[in-house]
Amino acid sequence: MFKKVRIALGEDDADAFNYEDSTKLVLSHTIVQLSRIQAFGNRIFDFTQEEQHDLWHDLHFYTDKNMLKERLVSKWGLSNTNASSVARLKLKSGYGSLSMKAGRAIFPFLKAGYQTRTAAVLGSIKNAIGVEKWRQMPQKK
């Protein structure tokens, strides 16, 4: 439940977030699996965004499990045992379906507190009219 997150963040105001206290949160299946000790462990949380993207790319596009295992050992420093465990990981359907470009376009709006659908529309508009015209628009204060 989101209430646990709100409390862990030290926020008493239930209206400070776009989620109801009763909202059920689902963790990223892939991150949970990769953070297991037989995979990367806590080291996964120290990866840069570029490293996370590179790892996702490897997991998503390598179709040969043996080649993926070799890559996990050579590039990511996993043992053969851990590489085998990670190579068996199945990405959930739709995982990574949002492009990096789309993610970067909507992230500022999510950070500003807009709900996902609104952020996606605003990011699309900004992309469609161009950054220069977007900057020239009057800002609501």
N, C-alpha and C positions, 0 to 999 in steps of 0.2 A: 504494500500500500504506500502511496506517495507521502502519507503523513509521517512515516518513518524517515524519509529523505528530508522532509522539511524540518523535523526535529533534529536530525543529525547535522543539518546546516545551521542550527541555532535560530531558526526563524519562527517566531510565535504567531505571526499574522498569516492565517490560512488563505488570505486573498492576495498574498505576495507573488503567487505563481499561477500559471495557467492550468493547473491541475487541481482537481478536488482531492481532499484527503483520502477519499475512498478509491481513487484511481489505482488500478493494478498496473504495476510496472513490469515490463518484460525486458530482461537483460539481453544484450547481444550474445546470441548463441555462440558465434564464432570467437568472440573475445573470451568468453567463459571457457571454451574448450582450449584455446591457445594459452590461457593463463594457468592451466593445470600443470602440476609439477612434472608430469610425463611429457609435456610439450615445452613451452618456454618459461613457465612459472611466472613470477612477478616481473621478470625482465621485459615481458611484453609491454608493460606500462611505461617503460623508459624509452621505447621506440619513438623516433620523430615521426611526424606525419608522413614524410616521404618514405621512411622505412615501413610504416604500416601499409602504405599504399603499395609499395614494392612487394611486400609479403602477400597482401591480398591478391595482387596480380599473379604471383606465382601459384597460389592456391586455386585461383579461378581458371587460369589458362593452361597450366600443365595438364595434359591428358594422360601422359604416361607416368604411372605411380613411381616406377624406378627412377626415371629422370627427375621427378619431383623430389624423391628422397635424396638423390645426389645433390641437388640444388640446396636442400635444407641443411645438409651437412657442410657443403663447401661455402655457401654464402652466409647462412644463418648460424653456423657453428653448433648445430645440434648433433648429439650422438646418433649412431645408426638406429638405436632403439627408439629414441625420441622422434627422429625423423620418420620412422615407420608409423609411429602413432599419429603424427601430424598429417602425414600423407593419406591416412585413412579418413581424416576429417571430411565430412560432407558439408558444404556450404548450404545454408537454407535457401530455398527458392526465393528469388527476388533480392538476395543479398548483393549489395553493390549495384542495385538497379538505378540509383541516382548518380549521374555523372559527377565528376569532380567540378566541372564548370557549373552545373546546376547547384551543387552543394555550396560552392563559394558564393553564388549569387544570392541564395536564400539565407545563409548563415547570419549575416548582419541583422536581418530582420527577426530571425529567431532570437538572437542575442538581445535585441531591443524589446523582446517580450511578445511579439506577434505569434499567433498560432500558426501551425505548419501550413495550412491552406492559404492563409493570408500572406505569409512570408513567400510562398511559392509564386503567388500572383504578383506581388511586388517585385520579386526577383526577376520574373519574366518581363514585366513592364520595363524595368531598368535595362535589361538586356536588349529589349526590342527597340527602345528609343536611343540607346547609347548612353555612355557614362557622362559625356559632356552635356547633353540636353538634360539628363537627370540632375546634374549639379546645378543647372540654371533654374530648376523648378523652385518655387517658394517653399521654404521649410515650415512646417507647422510646429509651433512652440507650445 
